[in-house]
Amino acid sequence: MNDLYEYLCDEEIVRFEPYNALSFEETKKSLEWRISSDEIFAIELKSLQNDWKRLSWETRM
């Protein structure tokens, strides 16, 4: 959760996303939705664990 927040609260990182930087509570709600959704999945390489700069969320088409 903290790694995702660190990523989503950074205005420089999300400036090209369709949303603004998120607060901690907004990040928590976003994570809950992402976990429960069939539209989203995440891929993480074991070699990159804890490297939030390489966190990737994808939307299923």
C-alpha positions as CSV (number, residue, x, y, z in Angstrom):
1,M,0.0,0.0,0.0
2,N,2.7,2.5,0.9
3,D,4.6,1.8,-2.3
4,L,1.5,2.4,-4.4
5,Y,0.8,5.6,-2.5
6,E,4.3,6.8,-3.0
7,Y,3.8,6.3,-6.7
8,L,0.3,7.7,-7.0
9,C,0.8,10.8,-4.8
10,D,3.7,12.1,-7.0
11,E,2.4,14.8,-9.3
12,E,5.4,14.4,-11.7
13,I,4.7,10.7,-12.1
14,V,0.9,11.0,-12.7
15,R,1.0,14.1,-14.8
16,F,0.1,12.2,-18.0
17,E,-2.5,10.0,-16.3
18,P,-6.2,10.8,-16.5
19,Y,-6.2,11.7,-12.8
20,N,-4.4,14.0,-10.4
21,A,-2.0,12.8,-7.6
22,L,-4.0,10.9,-5.0
23,S,-4.1,11.3,-1.2
24,F,-3.4,8.3,1.0
25,E,-7.2,7.6,1.4
26,E,-7.8,7.9,-2.3
27,T,-5.0,5.5,-2.9
28,K,-6.5,3.0,-0.4
29,K,-9.9,3.2,-2.2
30,S,-8.2,2.8,-5.6
31,L,-6.3,-0.2,-4.4
32,E,-9.4,-1.8,-3.1
33,W,-11.1,-1.3,-6.4
34,R,-8.1,-2.6,-8.4
35,I,-8.0,-5.8,-6.2
36,S,-11.7,-6.4,-6.6
37,S,-12.0,-5.6,-10.3
38,D,-11.9,-8.0,-13.2
39,E,-10.7,-5.1,-15.4
40,I,-7.3,-4.6,-13.8
41,F,-4.3,-6.9,-13.3
42,A,-0.8,-6.2,-12.1
43,I,2.5,-7.8,-13.2
44,E,5.5,-7.8,-10.9
45,L,8.9,-9.4,-11.5
46,K,10.4,-10.9,-8.4
47,S,13.7,-9.3,-9.3
48,L,12.0,-5.9,-9.1
49,Q,10.1,-6.3,-5.8
50,N,9.9,-3.0,-3.9
51,D,10.8,-1.0,-7.0
52,W,7.6,1.1,-7.3
53,K,8.9,2.9,-10.3
54,R,8.4,-0.3,-12.3
55,L,4.9,-1.1,-10.9
56,S,2.5,-1.7,-13.9
57,W,-1.2,-1.8,-13.8
58,E,-2.9,-2.9,-17.0
59,T,-6.5,-2.7,-18.1
60,R,-8.1,-5.9,-19.7
61,M,-9.8,-5.3,-22.9
